[in-house]
Amino acid sequence: MAPNLAQVLNTLAHEIRTPLAVSQGYLKLYLDGRLTDVDDTRKAFEQTRQALGMLSSLCTEMGKVSSVSESSSLGVPERIAAADFVKSVQAQAEVEGVNWQGSADPGVIETANHRDLAHAIAIVSKAAFDEARDAPRNVRTDAGRQLRMLVGSSDAQAALEAGPDAPDARTVDFAKGGKGLKLIWAAFVLDRHHVQTWTDMNHRASVGFTIPLVQA
């Protein structure tokens, strides 16, 4: 399910708070005359410049969120073999260094933009791995009636096997603070493609995906 307006606004407020506070803090130091050293002043303004750059990036990300949230359909569909789609996910920078297991043959995915969908899955997977940085970075794939991708350690994958309706399964919190608007954007993309996501309450670094397949 895609985030609601309150979740989007709460995430945006959380994300702008830090760069805004940094900018205000350094400008106050300057206006109060507390930056008397040239090097200190230069460093302060460099930090302010970087903080304002973060705010600019957030505006760009918010534009992407707005664009995908306003779309009610996938648009013109394209089809891609499930195995090729998995390769597209593997190519994303967010999942660099991940150990990939299993197979995605056979199967065909219908999508308006498989690159956006692959990127969304990679973003959510990275967020799961970040929950427990020392946990193994594994993804297992298999295709039957659906393409399934299970993210996490072997124990986490075993727990995810039970699916999104299992007693220990929980919905993924896409609006969790500190994860950025990219995760919100990913949630909308996954929702538009009818991708189910879930996590296991006993494994922080875990997330499962089921992606609809169509007949070739």
N, C-alpha and C positions, 0 to 999 in steps of 0.2 A: 504494500500500500504506500502511495506517495505521501510525503510529509504535508501537513496542513499549513495554513497561513501562519498560525501561531508558532509552529515549530521553525518555519523559515525565518520569521522575524526574530525569534529568540536566538537562533544560530547567528544571524547577521549581527545582532547586538553584541553577542559574545565575541565575534571575530573583530569588530571594529574597535572594541574597548581598549585593547592593548596598544595598537599603533596610535590611536588618538591620545591616550594618556602619555605615551612617549613624546609625541610632538608637543603637547601642552607643557609637559615638564621641562623640556629643554628650552622652549621659548620663554617660559617664566624665569628660568635661571638667567637667561640672557637679558631680559628686560629688567630684572632686579639687579643687574650689574655684578652678578656673581661669577661670570665667566671672564676673568681678567686676562688669562693666558691665551695667546693666539692659538696654540695647539689644542687647548681645551675647547676653545670656541669652534675651531674647525671640526673637531670630533663630534661636538654637540650637534652642529648643523648637518654633518654627514649622517648621524643617527636619525635626525629629524627627516632628512631626505629619504632615507630608507623606509621610515615609518609611513611617510606620505605615499611612497611607492606601493606599500602593502595595501593602503586604502584604495589606491587606483586599481590594483589587481582585484580587490574585493568587488569593486564596481563592475569590472569585466565579468567576473564570475556570477554576479547577481544578474547581469544581462543574460547570461547563458541559462541560468535557472529560470528566469522569467520566460525566455523563449520556449524552453522545453515544457514548462508547466502549462503554457497556453495551448499547446498542441493536444488535440483530442484523439489523434490517431497516429499510426506509423507513417502515413504518407504513402508514396509509391513504394511497394515492397520489392525487395530483392531476395534471392535465395543463395545460400552459401552452405557448402558441406560442413557438417559439424566438426569434422577433423580439421578443416581449414580455419574454421572459426576459433577453435582452441589454439591453433598456431598464432592467430591474431591476438588472443589474450596473452599468450606467452611472450609476445613481442613488446608488450607494454612495460614501460620503465618501472612502474610501481611494483611489479612482481619479478624484478630481476633477482636472480639467485635462488629462485624457488625450485624445489624438487618436484617434477611432474610425473605422475604415475597414471596407469590405466590407458584406456583407448576411447575415442569418440566415434568409432565406426560401428554401424552405419548411422546415417541420419542427415537431415537437411533442416536448416534454420531459415525462417522467413523474417526479414528485418528491413527497415528503411535505410539503416546505416549500421552495418555490422561493426565498424570501427568505434562508433560511439558506444555500442553495447559492450564491446570488448573492453573499452576503457573504463566503463562503469563497473564492470565486474572486477577489474584490476584494482580500482580505487577502493572498493568495499573489501576486497581481499587484503589489501595493505593495511586498512584500518583494523581488521581482525588480527593480523600479525602484530601490529603495534600494541595491542592490548597486553601481550606477553612477549616481550622482545626476545627472550631466550628460548622460546618454544620452537620446535622444528617448523620450517617453512615448507609444508607439503601441500600439494593439490592433487586429488585423484579424480579422474573423469571416467564416465561410462555413459553409453547411449543405449536406450531401449525405446520406450514410448516417449521419453524425454531425455534431453542431455542433462546429466547431473554432474555438478562439480562440488566436491567436498574439500574444504580448506581447513588445515590444521594438522596437528600431530596424528599419529596412527590411532591413539586412544580417542581423540576428538572426532576423527573420521568415523570410527566405529559407532560413536554415540550419535553422530549425525545421520547414520544409515537409517535410523528409525523414522526420519522424515520430519516435516514441520508440524505434524499433529501428535508427536510423541509427548509424553508427560513432562520431560525435561527440556523440550524445545521452547524457545522464546523468539519473539520477533526482534529483528535487528533495529537498534536505535540509531537511525540515520541522522538525527538531530543532536547527537551527543556533543556536548561542548568541547571545543578544541580540535574538532575534526574538519572544520572548514565547510565552505559552501560547495566544494567539490563533491562531498558526500551527499549533500542535498540534491545536487544535479544528478548524481548517479542514481539516487532513489527514484527520481522522476523517469529517467531513461529505463530503468528496470521495470517500473510500473507500466510504462507504455508498451513494453514487450511482454507483459504478463509473466515476468520471471518471479518465481517464489524464492524468498530468502528466509533463512532461519539460523539461529545459533543454539548451542547447547549450554544450559545454565552452569554446568560443571566444568566447562572448558572456555576460558575467556577468549583465547585465540582460535576461534572457530566460526565458520559460516558455511552454510550450504546454499546452493543455487539449483533450481530446476528450470530448464529453458525449454519451451514447447518446440517440438519437431513437427515437420509436415512431411507428407509423402513426396518422394522425389518425382 
